[in-house]
């Protein structure tokens, strides 16, 4: 009994390569605490690492070996927090093939020396002691950088840039990180005066103003930029006055009554709406019907154009948002207002 308790405790803490024989069996445990489905864009690999390296190299990419285990809260944190940010996902998909390895698994892995072992034996050979562990490989299969444990988004981005930039022969990662000195996220949700307060009974709003639901998360630099810069601009503030606004943590259990009358928590609603990125802006009309959404990172002009598209009702007569943007840009330019997409 004591051995079982200790083994389960180690799983919860994401430690325990030395106890591999007592770890969970191959395959995801959907009921395990912290389980999270991996992104569909992870590479479907036959786990011949030699082939993975060759294929990545021919595509101008590098391989990332992602060691995980079901029930690991830090793996869940990596997948939910970091890989819900569009800029991170875009950089990973452009520069890397991600191969997932279950550190307790029994699938066969062919290592770079041609030896066939199980996943758990492969993890032991690579000295994987906790999860998540990410090994970034170069074109010869050598480890360029080893990421032990969870890194917050601002630090994780520097790892991606360092390895994708082939900087390992120029300076150490430690020196690179000190040089770029990225600013961490604020770690808070930016609630503004005028946003709706709980309880969120979105089916019982008075009037026919459109509803804007902001799905965000605390550790999110793009969310910080949205609230601390873009939405503070005079034009943005003017447009925001046309909406009832609700700000929700997309991973929280905050109770919500949806516009169509369902009682649900924020995380389940985000999942039902297939929200993938933070921040996401979902718009509903006065009757509670979703009319538009914008997901991921947008600069000021596009954010303001999204707000104007819905607030003006233009979506009813112009179904193409891209044509609307071009028309709006042309109109502003004709009025002497220069449109800079990156300011």
C-alpha positions as CSV (number, residue, x, y, z in Angstrom):
1,X,0.0,0.0,0.0
2,X,2.8,2.4,0.9
3,X,4.5,1.7,-2.5
4,X,1.3,2.5,-4.4
5,X,0.7,5.8,-2.5
6,X,4.3,6.9,-3.1
7,X,4.0,6.0,-6.8
8,X,0.8,8.0,-7.2
9,X,2.3,10.9,-5.3
10,X,5.3,10.9,-7.7
11,X,3.0,10.9,-10.7
12,X,1.1,13.9,-9.4
13,X,4.4,15.7,-8.9
14,X,5.7,14.6,-12.4
15,X,8.7,12.9,-10.9
16,X,9.9,9.3,-11.0
17,X,11.9,7.9,-13.9
18,X,13.6,5.6,-11.4
19,X,10.2,4.0,-10.6
20,X,9.3,3.4,-14.3
21,X,8.1,-0.1,-13.6
22,X,5.4,1.3,-11.3
23,X,4.3,4.1,-13.7
24,X,1.0,4.2,-15.6
25,X,0.6,2.0,-18.6
26,X,0.9,3.1,-22.2
27,X,-1.9,5.3,-23.5
28,X,-3.6,8.3,-22.1
29,X,-5.7,8.1,-19.0
30,X,-8.6,10.3,-19.8
31,X,-9.6,10.5,-16.1
32,X,-6.1,11.3,-14.8
33,X,-5.9,14.7,-13.1
34,X,-4.3,17.2,-15.4
35,X,-4.9,15.2,-18.6
36,X,-4.9,17.3,-21.7
37,X,-5.2,16.2,-25.3
38,X,-2.1,17.1,-27.4
39,X,-2.4,19.4,-30.4
40,X,-3.3,17.9,-33.7
41,X,-0.3,19.5,-35.3
42,X,2.2,17.4,-33.3
43,X,4.0,15.1,-35.7
44,X,2.5,11.6,-36.2
45,X,5.7,9.7,-35.8
46,X,6.7,6.0,-36.1
47,X,9.2,6.9,-33.4
48,X,12.2,6.2,-35.5
49,X,14.2,9.2,-34.3
50,X,16.7,8.9,-37.2
51,X,13.8,9.3,-39.7
52,X,12.3,12.2,-37.7
53,X,15.6,14.1,-37.7
54,X,16.1,13.5,-41.5
55,X,12.5,14.6,-42.4
56,X,12.7,17.7,-40.2
57,X,16.1,18.7,-41.7
58,X,14.9,18.3,-45.2
59,X,12.0,20.6,-44.3
60,X,14.3,23.2,-42.7
61,X,13.1,22.3,-39.2
62,X,14.5,20.8,-36.1
63,X,13.0,18.0,-33.9
64,X,11.6,18.5,-30.4
65,X,11.2,15.4,-28.3
66,X,8.4,16.1,-25.8
67,X,8.4,13.7,-22.9
68,X,5.1,13.7,-21.0
69,X,3.0,11.6,-18.7
70,X,-0.8,11.5,-18.2
71,X,-1.7,13.2,-15.0
72,X,1.1,15.7,-15.1
73,X,-0.2,19.2,-14.2
74,X,2.9,20.9,-15.7
75,X,2.4,19.2,-19.0
76,X,-1.2,20.5,-18.9
77,X,0.1,23.9,-18.1
78,X,2.4,23.9,-21.1
79,X,-0.3,22.7,-23.5
80,X,-3.0,25.0,-22.2
81,X,-1.1,28.2,-21.3
82,X,1.7,28.3,-23.8
83,X,0.1,26.5,-26.7
84,X,-3.0,28.5,-26.5
85,X,-1.0,31.5,-27.7
86,X,-1.0,31.9,-31.5
87,X,2.4,33.4,-31.8
88,X,4.0,30.5,-29.9
89,X,2.1,27.9,-32.0
90,X,3.1,29.7,-35.3
91,X,6.8,29.7,-34.3
92,X,6.7,26.0,-33.3
93,X,4.9,24.8,-36.4
94,X,7.2,26.8,-38.7
95,X,10.5,25.7,-37.1
96,X,10.0,22.4,-35.4
97,X,8.5,18.9,-35.7
98,X,7.3,17.9,-32.2
99,X,7.4,14.2,-31.3
100,X,5.7,13.2,-28.1
101,X,7.1,10.4,-25.9
102,X,5.2,8.9,-23.0
103,X,7.9,8.4,-20.4
104,X,6.0,5.4,-19.0
105,X,4.9,4.1,-22.5
106,X,5.6,0.7,-24.1
107,X,5.6,1.8,-27.8
108,X,8.8,0.9,-29.6
109,X,11.3,3.7,-30.2
110,X,14.3,3.5,-32.6
111,X,17.1,5.6,-31.2
112,X,19.8,7.4,-33.2
113,X,22.1,4.4,-32.8
114,X,19.4,2.1,-34.3
115,X,18.6,0.4,-31.0
116,X,14.9,-0.4,-30.5
117,X,13.7,0.2,-27.0
118,X,10.4,1.0,-25.3
119,X,9.4,4.6,-24.6
120,X,10.1,4.3,-20.9
121,X,13.5,2.8,-21.7
122,X,14.2,5.6,-24.1
123,X,13.2,8.1,-21.5
124,X,15.6,6.5,-19.0
125,X,18.4,6.5,-21.6
126,X,17.8,10.2,-22.1
127,X,17.8,10.7,-18.3
128,X,14.3,12.1,-18.3
129,X,13.6,12.5,-14.6
130,X,10.4,14.6,-14.7
131,X,7.8,16.0,-17.1
132,X,7.5,17.9,-19.2
133,X,11.0,17.5,-20.6
134,X,11.7,18.9,-24.1
135,X,14.9,17.9,-25.9
136,X,15.7,20.2,-28.9
137,X,17.8,18.2,-31.5
138,X,20.1,19.6,-34.2
139,X,20.5,18.2,-37.7
140,X,22.7,15.3,-36.4
141,X,20.3,14.4,-33.6
142,X,22.4,16.0,-30.9
143,X,20.7,17.8,-28.0
144,X,21.0,21.6,-28.6
145,X,19.0,22.5,-25.6
146,X,17.2,20.6,-22.8
147,X,14.1,22.1,-21.2
148,X,13.4,20.5,-17.9
149,X,10.0,21.4,-16.5
150,X,7.6,24.1,-17.3
151,X,8.7,27.5,-18.7
152,X,6.3,30.4,-18.8
153,X,5.5,31.9,-22.2
154,X,8.0,34.7,-22.2
155,X,10.9,32.3,-21.4
156,X,9.5,29.6,-23.7
157,X,9.6,31.9,-26.6
158,X,13.3,32.6,-26.1
159,X,14.0,28.9,-26.2
160,X,12.2,28.6,-29.5
161,X,14.0,31.6,-30.9
162,X,17.4,30.4,-29.7
163,X,17.1,26.9,-31.2
164,X,15.3,28.0,-34.4
165,X,18.1,30.6,-34.9
166,X,20.9,28.0,-34.6
167,X,22.5,30.2,-32.0
168,X,24.1,27.4,-30.0
169,X,27.5,27.9,-31.6
170,X,27.5,31.6,-31.0
171,X,26.5,31.9,-27.3
172,X,25.0,29.9,-24.5
173,X,21.3,30.0,-23.9
174,X,21.9,31.6,-20.5
175,X,23.8,34.4,-22.1
176,X,21.1,34.7,-24.9
177,X,18.3,34.9,-22.3
178,X,20.2,37.6,-20.3
179,X,20.7,39.6,-23.6
180,X,17.1,39.6,-24.7
181,X,15.7,39.9,-21.2
182,X,12.0,39.3,-22.0
183,X,9.3,40.8,-19.9
184,X,7.1,38.3,-18.2
185,X,3.3,38.5,-18.5
186,X,1.5,40.4,-15.8
187,X,-0.2,37.3,-14.5
188,X,-3.6,38.9,-14.1
189,X,-6.9,39.4,-15.9
190,X,-7.4,43.0,-16.8
191,X,-10.9,43.8,-15.7
192,X,-12.0,47.4,-16.6
193,X,-14.7,49.5,-15.1
194,X,-17.9,49.0,-17.1
195,X,-17.3,45.3,-17.7
196,X,-20.2,43.1,-16.6
197,X,-19.9,41.7,-13.0
198,X,-20.8,38.2,-11.9
199,X,-23.2,36.4,-11.7
200,X,-22.9,36.3,-15.5
201,X,-26.5,35.8,-16.7
202,X,-25.9,36.6,-20.3
203,X,-29.4,35.5,-21.3
204,X,-31.0,38.2,-19.2
205,X,-29.3,41.3,-20.5
206,X,-31.5,44.4,-20.9
207,X,-31.6,46.2,-24.2
208,X,-30.3,45.1,-27.6
209,X,-26.6,46.1,-27.3
210,X,-24.2,43.5,-28.8
211,X,-22.3,41.3,-26.3
212,X,-18.5,40.9,-26.4
213,X,-17.1,38.0,-24.5
214,X,-13.3,38.1,-24.0
215,X,-11.8,34.7,-23.4
216,X,-8.4,35.2,-21.9
217,X,-5.9,33.8,-19.4
218,X,-3.6,35.3,-16.8
219,X,-0.2,34.3,-18.1
220,X,-0.7,35.9,-21.5
221,X,1.5,38.7,-23.0
222,X,-0.9,39.3,-25.9
223,X,-3.8,39.7,-23.4
224,X,-1.6,42.3,-21.6
225,X,-1.0,44.2,-24.8
226,X,-4.6,44.1,-25.7
227,X,-5.7,45.7,-22.5
228,X,-2.7,47.9,-21.6
229,X,-2.2,49.4,-25.0
230,X,-4.8,48.6,-27.8
231,X,-8.0,49.0,-25.8
232,X,-6.7,52.1,-24.0
233,X,-6.5,54.0,-27.2
234,X,-9.2,56.7,-27.7
235,X,-10.6,55.1,-30.8
236,X,-10.8,51.7,-29.1
237,X,-12.5,53.1,-26.0
238,X,-15.1,54.8,-28.2
239,X,-15.9,51.6,-30.0
240,X,-16.0,49.5,-26.8
241,X,-18.8,51.7,-25.4
242,X,-21.2,50.0,-27.9
243,X,-20.9,46.6,-26.2
244,X,-21.7,44.8,-23.0
245,X,-18.4,43.2,-22.2
246,X,-17.6,40.1,-20.2
247,X,-14.1,39.0,-19.4
248,X,-13.6,35.3,-18.7
249,X,-10.7,33.1,-17.8
250,X,-10.9,30.4,-20.4
251,X,-9.7,27.7,-18.0
252,X,-11.8,28.7,-15.0
253,X,-14.8,27.1,-13.3
254,X,-16.6,30.5,-13.2
255,X,-20.4,29.9,-13.6
256,X,-22.0,31.4,-16.7
257,X,-25.5,31.5,-18.0
258,X,-24.9,31.6,-21.8
259,X,-26.8,33.8,-24.2
260,X,-28.9,30.8,-25.2
261,X,-29.7,30.0,-21.6
262,X,-27.4,27.2,-20.7
263,X,-25.8,27.0,-17.3
264,X,-22.1,26.1,-17.7
265,X,-18.6,27.0,-16.4
266,X,-16.3,29.2,-18.4
267,X,-13.8,26.5,-19.3
268,X,-16.6,24.2,-20.6
269,X,-18.2,27.0,-22.6
270,X,-14.8,27.9,-24.1
271,X,-14.3,24.3,-25.1
272,X,-17.9,24.1,-26.5
273,X,-17.2,27.2,-28.6
274,X,-13.8,25.7,-29.7
275,X,-11.8,28.6,-28.4
276,X,-8.2,27.7,-29.0
277,X,-6.2,30.9,-28.4
278,X,-6.0,33.7,-25.9
279,X,-7.2,36.4,-26.3
280,X,-10.3,35.5,-28.3
281,X,-13.2,37.9,-28.9
282,X,-16.6,36.4,-29.4
283,X,-19.5,38.7,-30.4
284,X,-23.2,38.0,-29.9
285,X,-26.2,40.1,-31.1
286,X,-29.0,41.3,-29.0
287,X,-30.9,38.0,-29.5
288,X,-27.9,35.9,-28.2
289,X,-26.7,34.6,-31.6
290,X,-23.0,34.5,-32.2
291,X,-22.3,36.9,-35.2
292,X,-18.5,37.1,-35.3
293,X,-15.3,36.2,-33.6
294,X,-11.6,37.1,-33.7
295,X,-9.0,34.7,-32.3
296,X,-5.4,35.3,-31.5
297,X,-3.1,38.2,-31.8
298,X,-4.3,41.4,-33.6
299,X,-2.7,44.9,-33.6
300,X,-4.7,48.1,-33.0
301,X,-6.1,48.7,-36.5
302,X,-7.5,45.2,-36.9
303,X,-8.8,45.1,-33.4
304,X,-10.6,48.4,-33.9
305,X,-11.9,47.1,-37.3
306,X,-13.4,44.0,-35.6
307,X,-15.1,46.2,-33.0
308,X,-16.4,48.6,-35.7
309,X,-17.5,45.7,-38.0
310,X,-19.9,44.4,-35.3
311,X,-20.9,47.7,-33.6
312,X,-21.9,49.3,-36.9
313,X,-23.8,46.2,-38.0
314,X,-21.7,46.0,-41.2
315,X,-21.5,42.2,-40.8
316,X,-25.2,42.1,-41.8
317,X,-24.6,43.5,-45.2
318,X,-20.9,42.7,-45.8
319,X,-20.1,39.0,-45.1
320,X,-16.5,39.4,-46.1
321,X,-14.5,40.9,-43.2
322,X,-11.4,41.3,-45.4
323,X,-13.3,43.5,-47.8
324,X,-14.7,45.5,-45.0
325,X,-11.2,46.1,-43.6
326,X,-10.0,47.3,-47.0
327,X,-13.0,49.6,-47.4
328,X,-12.5,51.0,-43.9
329,X,-8.7,51.6,-44.5
330,X,-9.5,53.4,-47.8
331,X,-12.1,55.6,-46.1
332,X,-9.7,56.5,-43.3
333,X,-6.9,57.3,-45.8
334,X,-9.3,59.5,-47.8
335,X,-9.9,61.5,-44.5
336,X,-6.2,62.0,-44.0
337,X,-5.9,59.3,-41.4
338,X,-2.9,57.1,-42.2
339,X,-3.4,53.5,-41.5
340,X,-0.4,51.7,-40.0
341,X,-1.2,48.0,-39.5
342,X,1.6,47.5,-37.0
343,X,1.0,50.4,-34.6
